[in-house]
Amino acid sequence: MSYDHEWRKFSLEYRELNPFCVFCLDEGIYNGKHIHVDHITPLEVDPSKKYDLTNLRSVCRSHHGQLTRNFLNTGKNELMEKDLKKI
């Protein structure tokens, strides 16, 4: 699944409407730096959810990296409790 011009435009609009990392917000931190749009169910699992708003969340670069590592290592696109304390 590629991230083409259509996705880049969609992603930009999504980040404008959802400018803060959802995990940082849970900690009371308004982090709007280096925001990525994360697919809760990764595209590798279900590519039909690419533009599904219920399958998206804004995350900072650090949390996105942790999510990706956890998915690659465990198959789960979630953060462990220990990961939430590192940011």
Order of alpha helices (4+ residues) and beta strands (2+ residues): alpha-alpha-beta-beta-alpha-alpha
